[in-house]
Amino acid sequence: MLKSLSVWNFALLAQVEVEFGPGLNILTGETGAGKSILIDALSAILGHRVSADSIRSGCDWLRVEAVFSLDDGQQELLPLLAEQEVECSDGELIIMRKVSGNGKSSILMNNSHVTLSFLRKIAPYLVDIHGQNENLALLREESQRQILEGGDPMLADCLADYQAVYLAWKEKRALRAKRQEQIQEIDKRLDMLRWQEKEIAEAELCEGEDEELEAEIRRLSHAERLVENAAEASDLLSEDTEEGLAVLSALARVTHALDEIARYDDGLANAQTMIEEAYISLQEASYEVRDYLDGIDADPARLDRIQTRMDVLDHLKKKYGGTIPAVLDRLSSVRRELESVDSFDMDMAQLDKDIAALYKQMKAMARALTQRRQKVGTALSEDIVRELQGLGMEKARFRIVVTPEEKYTSCGADSLAMLFSANVGEEEKPLEKIASGGELSRIALAIKSIVAARDTGGTSMVFDEIDTGIGGRTAQMVAERIAFVAHYKQVLCITHLPQIACMADEHLYIAKSVKGDATVTQVEALSADERVREIARMASGDDVTEAALANAREMLAVAQQKKATFQKNTKTKK
């Protein structure tokens, strides 16, 4: 609830402090006194645009401050405030907005700085301004859906369930599209990957093979020299060679000589041992050299085969990383990539199944959602027609039409239209095509009346000159509807009609005067007597007679009876 509004240097408002009460707060005054300016100041607190032109002439800044008390119906606002580190432990919210002539501005919320965007975000939780612009908003399908869905918990649950499935369906479709793009990219590489796998796999590589082949190539390429040198070494070691003294034969003779010496003297025992060990070692070396010589293969055909194999290895190493381990790693990588293509195919098949299942579920839920909307729309249409009849539109027809569609959106698979006909014989047409400004105001008021009865939260409602273009019996009906709304929540209403002013719980008078060289606007709460006089002025003009005063008292008495009836009916319903 809006408790107070304080304004400094805002157009004609030099310094104004207004306190509001629960129920219906009526603002009246002569044309041009500044009633709409007060609403503009309140709009500034709700995040509406404020230009430097709004600063009072001769001043450098303007400031607007509003105090709200938060009730249980506004608990959803508390987490939003907490996110901005706005303390609100006592249930009171003070918003201050200042605009300077140099273009700078600041917004404080319980002494914490906040942004304009955040102010706009929380505004719907605080005040609902009902004026010409808001009437026009009623023509948008989005607004119409909110009206339809706001009063039926089952419909809200159906929508939430549908949106969960719809979101999952969209996510699966997006994932499939992404996978499809990836597969298309991989397809371009698939032939190359398969060729690489075939090329490397068929080579049957083994780690270290290239080193072994290089060694063998060196041996085969120099086989003639190896035979020559190995034969010479074998001959020199052999005991059977007659060319010179063979090493082993010479050592055998040395060993015999030392054996003879040892019979008489052990002074060469160590030397004897070394010679014997050398003889054994050389003998073993002789066998190894002989075997090596026998094993030398000088086959040119084998050299060619090995060189061809080596060429294959060199080609693969050059192409895939420089070493055999790198080539084998590339083979593993290629195979993993090829396997991923197969898994993609499997994933796509599963995704198709999931998408189909979600689509089937979503289709059924959308159909149920449409049917629920149609049912709720029929009931709401009947309620609105009754309200319109109570507002003097006895022949009006109003119908909410929900039509199934093939296109699925976050809202479902249907379109919504509000059809209206003001007179007998006129075809029902979409609201935006035929409703006049006055008709639209009454339709909006009818909807507000229904909404107010089902939503008793703490949001304050503002009716800005809703009475434009109406009078007589219709004015009385509008007055009763506004009072009905105010029975459920706080209402601020600017009006020129005495019928509406009579319904006030708090009557505020806005007057304009000249003080010195400046024009100022003041706001004051009217006493009972002052209120009678203001009602008389509104009904009869500035020439207030005793008859006018008596008429005003009678109007106020009738209004009190109407309000008492609202209270009685409400208690009976409870």
Residue, then its C-alpha position, 0 to 999 in steps of 0.5 A: m500500500l502507498k502510505s505517502l508521496s512527497v514531491w519537491n520542485f516537480a512542475l507546479l508542485a513546489q513542495v507537496e506531501v500527501e498521505f494516503g489511506p486504505g480503500l478509495n483515495i479520491l483526488t479532485g480539483e479544478t482543471g489545470a490544478g495539477k492532479s495529473i502532475l501528481i500522478d506523473a510524480l508517482s510514475a517517476i517513482l515507478g521508473h517512468r521517464v522523467s526529463a529535466d523539463s519537469i524541474r520546476s522553473g527556477c530550480d536545479w533539481l526535482r525529488v520524489e519520495a514514496v513510502f510503501s508498506l508491504d503486506d503478505g500479498q507482496q512477499e515475492l518482492l522481498p527476494l528481489l530486494a534482497e538480491q540488490e541488498v535492500e534492507c526491508s525488515d520492517g515491511e516498509l519500503i522508501i523510494m527516493r528519486k532525484v533528477s538534476g538539471n544537468g541530467k544526473s539522477s539518483i535512485l535510493m531504495n531504503n537508502s541503498h542505491v539502485t538502477l532505473s531498470f531495477l526500479r521498473k522491475i519491481a514497480p508492478y509489485l507496488v502500483d498498477i496505474h490504470g489510464q489511457n495507455e494501460n487501456l491500450a495495453l489491453l489490446r495486446e494478446e500478451s496482456q489478454r493472456q495474463i488476464l485469462e490465466g491470472g485467476d485460475p490456479m489449474l490453468a497456471d499449473c497446466l501452463a507450467d507443466y506444458q512449458a517444462v515439456y516445451l523447453a525440453w523439446k526445444e533443447k533436444r531439437a537444438l542439440r540434434a541440430k548441433r549434432q547434425e552440423q557436427i556430423q556434416e563436418i565429419d562426413k567431409r573428413l570421413d573418407m580421409l579418416r578411413w584412408q588414413e586408418k587403412e594406410i597405417a593399419e595395413a603397414e602393421l607397424c611395430e615400435g623399434e622396427d625402423e631402428e632394426l631395419e636401419a641396422e640390417i640395411r647397413r649390414l647388407s649394404h656392406a656385406e662384402r667388407l664385413v665378410e673380408n674383415a670377419a674372415e681375417a679376424s677368424d683366421l688370426l684367431s684360429e689354431d689351424t691357421e698356418e699364416g704366421l702364428a695364430v693368436l690361440s696357438a701362440l697363447a697355447r704355447v705361452t700357457h704351456a711355458l708358464d705351466e712348466i715354470a709353475r712346477y718350480d716357481d709360482g712367481l708367475a701364477n697371476a700371469q698364468t691365470m690371466i693368460e688362461e682366462a684370455y685364452i678361454s675368452l679368445q676361444e669364445a670370441s673365435y667361435e662368435v666371429r666364425d658364427y658371424l661370418d657364417g651368418i652374413d647374408a649378402d642377398p641383394a634381393r633381401l636388401d631390396r625388400i628391406q629397403t622397400r619396407m623402410d621406404v614405407l616406414d619413412h613415408l608414414k613417419k614423415k606424414y604422421g609425426g616423425t616417429i613410429p609411436a607418433v604414427l601409432d598414436r595417429l592411428s588410435s586418434v583416427r579410430r576414436e574419431l571414426e567411433s565417435v561418428d558411429s556414436f553420433d549416429m546412435d545419439m541421433a537415433q536416440l535424440d529422434k526417439d526423445i524428440a518424438a516422445l516429447y512432441k507427443q507429450m507436448k501435443a497432448m498437453a497443449r491440447a489440454l491447455t487449450q481446452r482449459r483456456q477455453k473453459v476459463g475463457t467462457a467463464l471469464s467472458e460471462d463475468i465480464v459481460r455481467e460487469l459491463q451490464g453493471l456499467g451501463m452496457e446492457k446490450a454488450r456482448f463480450r467473448i474470449v475466443v481461444t483457437p487451436e493452432e498448429k504452431y507450438t510456442s512457449c504459451g501453447a498452441d493456440s491464439l487468443a482474441m477478445l471479441f466485443s459488440a456494444n449494440v444489438g445487431e452488431e457483429e462481434k469483432p476483435l476488441e482492438k478494431i471496434a472499441s471506442g475509448g470510453e468503451l475500452s475504459r469500461i471494459a478495462l474497469a470490468i476486468k479490474s473489478i474481477v481481478a481485484a476480487r480474486d487478487t487481494g494482494g498489496t498492489s495499489m491501483v491508480f485510476d487516472e480520469i477513467d470517467t472521461g466521456i461518461g455521465g448520468r447513470t453510467a457514471q454512477m455504475v462506474a463509481e460503484r465498480i471503483a468502490f467495489v475494487a477499493h473494497y479489496k485493495q487501495v485505489l487512487c482515483i482522479t475524477h471530475l465526477p461527483q458520483i465517484a468522489c462520493m465513494a471516497d474513503e479519503h478525499l484529497y483536494i488539489a488546488k492551484s494558487v499564485k504566491g508572489d511571482a510563482t504558481v504553486t499546487q497544494v494538496e490537502a485532505l478535506s474535512a466532512d464539511e469541506r467534502v460536502r462543499e466539494i461534491a456540491r461544486m463538482a455537481s453544480g459548478d462554482d455557484v454552490t447553493e443550499a440545494a446543491l449542498a443538500n444534494a451533495r449530502e444525499m449523494l454521500a449518504v447513498a454512497q455510504q449505503k452502497k459501500a456498506t452493501f459491499q462489506k455485507n456481501t463480502k462477509t456473506k461470501k466468506 
